[in-house]
Amino acid sequence: MRVVVSIGGSVLAPDLDPDRVEAHASVLDGLVADGHEVAAVVGGGSVARRFIGTARNLGATEYDLDAVGIAVTRLNARLLITALERSATPQPAESHEAARASLRRGEVAVMGGTVPGHTTDAVSALLAEMVEADLLVYATSVPGVYSADPEEHDGAQRYDTLTASELVDVISEIETAAGSKAPVDLLATKIIERSGLRAVVLDGTEPRRIAEAVAGDDVAGTEVLPHE
């Protein structure tokens, strides 16, 4: 199976804890040992938000703020590469083409952000589309997709399954609600929909859940199905 794993920066290294980075690397190594082709896209997390906040106070443009965030995602990606025992791209791929070439060499392809305007959610979906991944896993800080932001609404309900088109509708509603944050951004959902990708959104704070999702085990999260 060809798998793309999107790991949020706050999931991978919330406090730059090496043990957490190693735990995620161990899961990816295990997937490769089981015969899977693996690519990982790493987010910026709280570290990126701190840098962006400082840059904003210094008067940076939105474009430059995105560039700062991309730089941090690539630093996080380097941490993951360092922890991997399996053969991996020697440095974070800076384009989808480079990541695909890494996969074709039999390496674990690792990348962060690419260009301003694209979150790592979208980068992950585009990579999964490009390499025709069998599964796209979003390892986030929440256990799936909810009817509303669970941090803002106590009555928010988690979806066990959604079609890709339903996912677009749900995320659209969440993103238009003031102060709410969706587990996957709208651009990513539209890429998932157009490509017919199978995806899973889960709580990645326990890295083993990623391996369980790939194995087809029952994992608390939301499975996104290409069609009805």
C-alpha positions in Angstrom: 0.0 0.0 0.0 1.2 3.5 -0.8 0.5 5.8 2.2 0.9 9.5 2.7 0.9 10.6 6.3 0.3 14.2 7.2 1.6 14.9 10.7 0.7 18.2 12.5 3.7 20.0 13.9 2.0 20.2 17.3 1.5 16.4 17.1 5.0 15.6 16.1 7.0 17.9 18.3 4.8 20.1 20.5 7.7 21.0 22.8 10.5 19.8 20.6 10.4 16.5 22.6 12.8 14.1 20.9 10.9 11.1 22.3 7.7 12.1 20.4 9.6 12.5 17.2 11.2 9.1 17.6 7.9 7.5 18.3 6.4 8.8 15.0 9.6 7.8 13.2 9.3 4.3 14.6 5.8 4.0 13.3 6.8 5.1 9.8 9.8 2.7 9.9 7.4 -0.1 10.9 5.1 0.6 8.0 8.1 0.3 5.6 9.1 -2.9 7.3 5.6 -4.2 6.6 6.0 -3.5 2.9 4.3 -0.2 2.5 5.6 2.8 0.5 5.5 5.8 2.8 5.6 9.6 2.5 5.2 12.1 5.3 4.3 15.7 5.3 5.1 17.6 8.5 3.4 20.8 9.7 4.7 23.7 11.7 2.6 23.6 14.9 3.0 25.9 17.8 6.6 26.7 17.0 5.6 28.1 13.6 2.8 30.1 15.2 5.3 31.7 17.6 7.6 32.7 14.8 4.7 33.9 12.7 3.4 36.0 15.6 6.8 37.7 16.1 7.1 38.3 12.3 3.6 39.8 12.2 4.5 42.2 15.0 7.6 43.2 13.0 5.4 44.1 10.0 5.8 41.1 7.7 3.4 40.7 4.9 1.0 37.7 4.7 3.2 36.2 2.0 6.3 36.5 4.2 4.4 35.1 7.2 3.6 32.0 5.1 7.3 31.8 4.1 8.3 31.8 7.8 5.8 29.0 8.5 7.2 26.9 5.6 10.7 27.3 7.0 9.5 25.9 10.3 7.7 23.0 8.7 11.0 22.0 7.0 12.9 22.2 10.3 10.3 19.8 11.8 10.7 17.6 8.7 14.5 17.5 9.3 13.8 16.3 12.9 11.7 13.4 11.5 14.3 12.5 8.9 17.0 12.4 11.6 14.9 10.0 13.7 14.1 7.6 10.9 16.1 4.4 10.7 14.9 3.4 7.2 16.3 5.0 4.1 14.8 8.5 3.7 15.2 11.5 1.6 18.4 13.2 2.9 16.7 16.5 3.3 13.1 17.7 3.2 11.7 17.6 -0.3 10.9 21.1 -1.4 8.5 20.1 -4.2 6.0 17.3 -4.9 8.2 16.2 -7.8 11.2 15.7 -5.5 9.0 13.8 -3.0 7.8 11.5 -5.8 11.3 10.9 -7.0 12.3 10.0 -3.4 9.4 7.4 -3.2 10.5 5.9 -6.6 14.0 5.4 -5.1 12.4 3.4 -2.3 13.0 6.0 0.3 10.6 7.4 2.9 9.7 10.8 1.3 9.6 13.6 3.9 8.5 17.2 3.2 7.2 20.2 4.9 5.5 23.2 3.2 6.0 24.2 -0.4 4.7 27.6 -1.4 2.9 30.4 0.3 -0.9 30.0 0.3 -0.8 26.2 0.6 -1.0 24.7 4.1 0.6 21.3 4.8 -3.0 19.9 4.7 -3.2 20.8 1.0 0.4 19.8 0.4 -0.4 16.3 1.7 -3.5 16.0 -0.4 -1.6 17.1 -3.5 1.2 14.6 -2.8 -1.3 11.8 -2.3 -3.0 12.8 -5.6 0.3 12.9 -7.5 1.6 9.5 -6.3 -1.9 7.9 -6.4 -1.8 7.0 -2.8 -4.0 4.2 -1.5 -4.5 6.0 1.8 -4.0 9.6 3.1 -3.8 9.8 6.9 -4.2 13.1 8.7 -2.6 12.8 12.2 -4.1 15.8 14.0 -4.6 16.9 17.6 -8.3 15.9 17.5 -9.9 12.5 17.0 -11.6 13.1 13.7 -14.0 15.5 11.9 -16.8 17.0 13.9 -20.0 18.7 13.0 -18.5 21.9 14.6 -15.3 22.9 16.3 -15.4 20.7 19.5 -13.3 23.3 21.4 -16.0 25.9 20.7 -19.2 23.7 20.8 -19.8 21.1 23.5 -22.5 19.4 21.4 -20.2 18.8 18.4 -20.6 15.3 17.1 -17.8 13.3 15.5 -18.5 11.6 12.1 -17.3 8.0 11.8 -17.5 8.2 8.0 -18.0 10.9 5.4 -18.0 10.9 1.6 -15.5 13.3 0.1 -18.3 15.7 -0.9 -19.8 15.6 2.6 -16.4 16.4 4.0 -16.2 19.5 1.8 -19.6 20.7 3.0 -18.7 20.1 6.7 -15.4 21.8 6.5 -16.9 24.8 4.6 -19.4 25.3 7.5 -16.7 25.0 10.2 -14.4 27.5 8.4 -17.1 30.1 8.0 -17.9 30.0 11.7 -16.0 32.8 13.5 -13.2 31.5 15.7 -13.6 27.9 14.7 -10.8 25.7 13.3 -11.2 22.7 11.1 -9.0 19.6 11.4 -8.3 19.7 7.7 -8.5 22.9 5.5 -11.0 23.5 2.7 -8.4 23.3 -0.1 -7.3 19.9 1.0 -10.8 18.6 1.1 -11.5 19.8 -2.4 -8.3 18.0 -3.6 -9.5 14.8 -1.8 -12.9 15.1 -3.5 -11.6 15.7 -7.1 -9.0 12.9 -6.8 -11.2 10.2 -5.2 -8.7 9.8 -2.4 -9.4 7.6 0.6 -8.5 9.4 3.8 -8.6 9.0 7.5 -8.5 11.9 10.0 -7.5 10.8 13.5 -5.8 11.8 16.8 -2.1 11.4 16.1 -0.9 12.2 19.6 -0.6 8.4 20.0 1.5 7.6 16.9 0.5 3.9 17.0 -3.0 5.0 15.7 -1.4 5.8 12.4 -0.2 2.2 12.0 -3.6 0.9 13.1 -5.4 2.9 10.5 -3.1 1.6 7.8 -3.7 -1.9 9.0 -7.4 -1.4 8.7 -8.0 -1.6 12.4 -11.0 0.1 14.1 -9.5 3.5 15.1 -11.4 6.4 16.6 -11.5 8.9 13.8 -13.2 9.8 10.6 -12.9 7.8 7.4 -13.4 9.7 4.2 -14.7 7.6 1.4 -14.3 8.6 -2.3 -17.9 7.9 -3.2 -21.4 7.2 -1.8 
